[in-house]
């Protein structure tokens, strides 16, 4: 486990990132389309419309789930 203050945890993995960063920009940097995922940040469900406003802080923990549409 790193003692770097510039990291967040996503799906159980510690990821180094430049902070502060918006959730939207973090998702894009991880190669994810922000409109195709559901995010729980520190135990709170975040709607996609909030991704651009929500700033990540060192030590934040999130679960990211890709939304799959079928038909």
Number of C-alpha atoms within 10 A of each C-alpha: 5 9 6 11 13 15 21 21 17 16 12 10 13 15 14 14 18 14 15 13 16 17 22 21 17 20 18 12 11 10 9 15 13 19 14 12 16 16 21 16 18 13 10 10 12 15 12 16 11 12 19 14 12 15 16 23 18 16 14 14 20 20 18 15 12 13 10 7 6 4 2
